[in-house]
């Protein structure tokens, strides 16, 4: 970085100031940029023998305040930035350029373009990953970090997760991987078909009317001669179930029934061991009379 001396600009409210000679050896003989603020806490005595000047005296605090004012009018040339009393062509790492000064970055940033935590251009910790200006402990879903890289990159738009920019590990909802590993929209399949892993429509198993996969355990609905039982089509419902004819599925009997015609406790045909059928209900003791 190139360095220039600071430029002294004339304060707006003081046209001239002559400090009188003093005997205090600690008082600087010459005021330079680096000397400002080092004036000793002693009284500047009334000037004498200077014709045409108004004689006055200032307390040391007044002088210090005045020097601080002067400091505010010390600036750099255009295109240079003030940093630790030096004028630089660019700010060092850990600082960003604002007006004509270098300002400290957020603590998460080693390099930055502004004061906020999402203004980072490089992370302060090598264990963090940079994504959209923010330093994160790991890359968020839908992004990846290439081997040896410390920044996150976006996956393809249709990917839910990935480890390279063009190959998806998992697709977003409504998409499936084709044979090239890319996520593509599901094809619109008929009720007797299902979309395979490559997005192609494939016929259901012959026992199924509708399905989610290739086997007879993937049925969603059954043909007119069978009933759906836990994703499988069967000719008759087993014990503990009854045939619901409208929806062509096997539904559970009431917990007291072994076999039944419906879901209620008074729809029992047979009972579990230790119980007896009475008026279509299962009881432990028969009631006479």
C-alpha positions as CSV (number, residue, x, y, z in Angstrom):
1,X,0.0,0.0,0.0
2,X,1.3,3.4,-1.0
3,X,1.6,5.9,1.9
4,X,1.4,9.7,1.8
5,X,1.9,12.3,4.6
6,X,-1.3,13.8,6.0
7,X,-2.4,17.1,4.6
8,X,-2.9,19.9,7.0
9,X,-6.1,22.0,6.2
10,X,-6.7,25.3,7.8
11,X,-9.3,25.3,10.6
12,X,-12.4,27.3,9.8
13,X,-12.6,29.4,13.0
14,X,-9.0,30.3,13.7
15,X,-7.2,32.5,11.2
16,X,-3.8,32.6,13.1
17,X,-2.4,31.7,16.4
18,X,1.1,32.5,17.8
19,X,2.0,30.6,20.9
20,X,4.4,32.6,23.1
21,X,7.8,31.3,24.1
22,X,7.7,29.4,27.4
23,X,10.4,28.2,29.8
24,X,8.8,24.7,30.2
25,X,11.3,22.4,28.4
26,X,8.6,19.8,27.9
27,X,6.5,22.0,25.6
28,X,7.3,21.1,22.0
29,X,9.1,23.7,20.0
30,X,7.3,22.7,16.9
31,X,3.8,21.3,16.3
32,X,3.7,18.3,14.0
33,X,0.9,15.9,13.3
34,X,2.4,13.4,15.7
35,X,2.8,16.0,18.4
36,X,-0.9,16.9,18.7
37,X,-2.3,16.0,22.1
38,X,1.1,16.0,23.8
39,X,0.9,19.6,25.1
40,X,1.8,19.6,28.8
41,X,-0.8,20.5,31.4
42,X,0.7,23.9,32.2
43,X,-0.6,27.4,31.7
44,X,0.4,29.3,28.6
45,X,1.4,32.7,29.8
46,X,0.5,36.0,28.4
47,X,2.5,36.8,25.3
48,X,4.7,39.9,25.5
49,X,6.5,42.2,23.0
50,X,4.6,41.2,19.9
51,X,3.4,44.3,18.4
52,X,-0.1,44.4,16.7
53,X,-1.3,41.2,18.3
54,X,-4.1,41.1,20.8
55,X,-2.6,39.8,24.0
56,X,-4.4,36.9,25.6
57,X,-3.9,33.9,27.7
58,X,-5.2,30.3,27.4
59,X,-5.4,27.6,30.0
60,X,-3.7,24.3,28.8
61,X,-7.1,22.6,28.5
62,X,-8.2,25.3,26.0
63,X,-5.0,24.6,24.0
64,X,-5.6,20.9,24.0
65,X,-9.2,21.4,22.8
66,X,-7.9,23.6,20.1
67,X,-5.3,21.1,19.0
68,X,-8.0,18.4,18.9
69,X,-10.0,20.7,16.6
70,X,-7.0,21.1,14.3
71,X,-6.6,17.4,14.3
72,X,-10.1,17.1,12.8
73,X,-8.9,19.1,9.8
74,X,-6.0,16.9,9.0
75,X,-7.0,14.8,6.0
76,X,-5.6,12.7,3.2
77,X,-5.5,13.6,-0.5
78,X,-8.3,12.2,-2.7
79,X,-8.2,8.4,-3.3
80,X,-6.2,7.9,-0.1
81,X,-7.5,6.6,3.3
82,X,-6.5,7.6,6.8
83,X,-5.3,4.7,9.0
84,X,-3.3,5.1,12.2
85,X,-2.3,8.7,11.3
86,X,-1.1,7.5,7.8
87,X,-2.6,8.0,4.4
88,X,-2.9,4.7,2.5
89,X,-4.0,3.9,-1.1
90,X,-6.1,1.0,0.3
91,X,-7.2,-0.2,3.7
92,X,-5.4,-3.2,5.3
93,X,-7.2,-6.5,6.0
94,X,-9.6,-6.2,8.8
95,X,-10.7,-2.7,7.7
96,X,-13.1,-1.3,5.1
97,X,-13.0,2.0,3.3
98,X,-15.6,4.6,4.4
99,X,-15.3,8.2,3.1
100,X,-11.6,8.9,3.5
101,X,-10.9,6.6,6.5
102,X,-10.3,2.9,7.3
103,X,-13.0,1.5,9.6
104,X,-12.8,-1.8,11.6
105,X,-14.7,-4.9,10.2
106,X,-17.1,-7.0,12.2
107,X,-15.2,-9.5,14.4
108,X,-16.3,-12.5,12.2
109,X,-14.5,-11.0,9.2
110,X,-10.8,-11.0,8.2
111,X,-11.7,-8.9,5.2
112,X,-14.9,-7.0,4.5
113,X,-16.8,-4.4,2.5
114,X,-18.8,-2.9,5.4
115,X,-19.5,-3.1,9.2
116,X,-22.1,-5.9,9.3
117,X,-21.6,-9.6,9.9
118,X,-22.8,-10.3,6.4
119,X,-20.3,-7.9,4.8
120,X,-17.4,-10.4,5.0
121,X,-15.1,-11.2,2.1
122,X,-13.0,-13.5,4.1
123,X,-13.7,-15.2,7.4
124,X,-11.6,-14.5,10.5
125,X,-11.6,-18.3,11.4
126,X,-10.3,-20.9,9.0
127,X,-13.0,-23.3,10.3
128,X,-15.8,-21.2,8.9
129,X,-17.3,-21.1,5.4
130,X,-18.2,-17.9,3.6
131,X,-21.7,-17.7,2.0
132,X,-23.3,-14.5,0.8
133,X,-21.0,-12.4,2.9
134,X,-21.6,-14.3,6.1
135,X,-19.3,-16.7,7.9
136,X,-21.0,-20.0,8.9
137,X,-20.0,-23.1,10.8
138,X,-21.2,-25.3,7.8
139,X,-22.7,-24.7,4.4
140,X,-26.5,-24.4,4.5
141,X,-28.8,-26.9,2.7
142,X,-28.8,-26.3,-1.0
143,X,-25.2,-25.4,-1.1
144,X,-21.8,-27.3,-1.1
145,X,-18.2,-26.6,-0.5
146,X,-15.6,-28.1,-2.9
147,X,-12.6,-29.9,-1.3
148,X,-10.1,-27.4,0.1
149,X,-12.5,-24.5,-0.4
150,X,-13.7,-22.2,2.4
151,X,-16.8,-20.8,0.7
152,X,-20.2,-22.3,-0.1
153,X,-21.6,-22.6,-3.6
154,X,-25.2,-23.0,-4.6
155,X,-26.5,-26.3,-5.9
156,X,-28.6,-26.5,-9.1
157,X,-32.0,-24.8,-8.6
158,X,-33.8,-28.2,-8.5
159,X,-31.5,-29.8,-5.9
160,X,-32.2,-30.1,-2.3
161,X,-28.7,-31.3,-1.5
162,X,-25.6,-31.8,-3.6
163,X,-21.8,-32.2,-3.5
164,X,-21.0,-30.7,-6.9
165,X,-22.7,-27.9,-8.8
166,X,-24.2,-30.2,-11.5
167,X,-25.0,-33.5,-9.7
168,X,-27.8,-33.7,-7.1
169,X,-27.7,-36.0,-4.1
170,X,-31.4,-35.3,-3.4
171,X,-34.1,-33.4,-5.3
172,X,-36.6,-30.8,-4.2
173,X,-40.2,-31.8,-3.8
174,X,-41.8,-32.4,-7.2
175,X,-38.6,-33.4,-8.9
176,X,-36.7,-36.7,-9.4
177,X,-33.3,-37.6,-10.7
178,X,-32.8,-38.7,-14.3
179,X,-30.2,-41.1,-15.5
180,X,-27.7,-38.2,-15.7
181,X,-28.1,-37.4,-12.0
182,X,-30.0,-34.1,-12.7
183,X,-33.3,-33.2,-11.0
184,X,-36.2,-32.9,-13.4
185,X,-39.9,-32.4,-12.9
186,X,-42.0,-35.5,-12.4
187,X,-43.8,-36.5,-15.6
188,X,-47.6,-36.6,-15.4
189,X,-48.4,-40.3,-15.2
190,X,-51.8,-42.1,-15.5
191,X,-53.5,-43.6,-12.5
192,X,-52.1,-47.0,-13.5
193,X,-48.5,-45.7,-13.6
194,X,-45.9,-44.4,-11.3
195,X,-42.8,-42.2,-12.0
196,X,-39.5,-44.1,-11.5
197,X,-36.2,-42.7,-10.2
198,X,-35.4,-41.3,-13.6
199,X,-38.8,-39.5,-14.1
200,X,-40.2,-42.0,-16.5
201,X,-43.8,-43.4,-16.2
202,X,-43.8,-47.1,-15.5
203,X,-46.9,-49.4,-15.3
204,X,-48.0,-50.6,-11.8
205,X,-47.9,-54.2,-10.7
206,X,-50.8,-56.3,-12.3
207,X,-52.6,-56.6,-8.9
208,X,-52.7,-52.8,-8.4
209,X,-55.1,-50.3,-9.9
210,X,-52.9,-47.3,-8.6
211,X,-49.5,-47.5,-7.1
212,X,-46.3,-45.7,-5.8
213,X,-43.8,-48.3,-6.9
214,X,-43.1,-51.4,-8.9
215,X,-44.1,-54.3,-6.5
216,X,-47.4,-55.6,-5.3
217,X,-46.6,-54.0,-1.9
218,X,-46.8,-50.5,-3.5
219,X,-50.5,-50.5,-4.3
220,X,-52.7,-47.4,-3.6
221,X,-55.9,-48.9,-4.9
222,X,-57.1,-52.3,-6.2
223,X,-59.1,-53.7,-9.0
224,X,-62.8,-54.5,-8.5
225,X,-62.2,-58.1,-7.5
226,X,-59.9,-57.4,-4.6
227,X,-59.4,-55.2,-1.5
228,X,-56.5,-53.0,-0.3
229,X,-54.7,-54.2,2.8
230,X,-51.7,-52.3,4.0
231,X,-50.6,-51.4,0.4
232,X,-51.3,-54.9,-0.9
233,X,-54.4,-56.1,-2.8
234,X,-56.0,-59.3,-1.5
235,X,-59.1,-61.3,-2.5
236,X,-60.6,-61.6,1.0
237,X,-59.8,-59.6,4.2
238,X,-58.2,-61.6,7.0
239,X,-59.5,-62.1,10.5
240,X,-59.7,-58.8,12.4
241,X,-60.7,-56.9,9.3
242,X,-63.9,-56.4,7.3
243,X,-64.3,-55.6,3.6
244,X,-65.3,-52.0,3.0
245,X,-66.9,-52.4,-0.4
246,X,-67.2,-48.7,-1.5
247,X,-63.5,-48.0,-1.2
248,X,-62.4,-51.6,-1.9
249,X,-60.2,-51.8,1.2
250,X,-59.9,-53.9,4.4
251,X,-60.7,-52.0,7.6
252,X,-60.0,-53.0,11.2
253,X,-62.8,-54.6,13.3
254,X,-63.6,-53.4,16.8
255,X,-60.9,-54.6,19.2
256,X,-63.4,-57.1,20.9
257,X,-64.2,-58.9,17.6
258,X,-62.3,-61.8,15.9
259,X,-64.3,-61.3,12.7
260,X,-66.9,-58.7,11.9
261,X,-69.1,-57.0,9.4
262,X,-68.2,-53.4,10.5
263,X,-66.2,-51.3,12.8
264,X,-68.6,-51.2,15.8
265,X,-68.7,-53.5,18.9
266,X,-72.1,-54.7,17.8
267,X,-70.8,-55.8,14.4
268,X,-69.0,-58.9,15.6
269,X,-69.4,-62.3,13.9
270,X,-67.0,-64.2,16.1
271,X,-65.1,-63.4,19.3
272,X,-61.5,-63.7,20.6
273,X,-60.8,-66.6,22.9
274,X,-62.5,-66.2,26.3
275,X,-65.4,-64.2,24.9
276,X,-68.8,-65.2,23.5
277,X,-71.1,-63.7,20.9
278,X,-74.4,-62.3,22.2
279,X,-76.6,-60.1,20.1
280,X,-73.6,-59.5,17.7
281,X,-71.4,-58.3,20.6
282,X,-68.6,-60.2,22.4
283,X,-69.1,-60.7,26.1
284,X,-67.1,-62.6,28.8
285,X,-70.3,-63.9,30.5
286,X,-73.5,-64.8,28.7
287,X,-76.6,-63.1,30.0
288,X,-79.7,-65.3,30.3
289,X,-83.3,-64.3,30.3
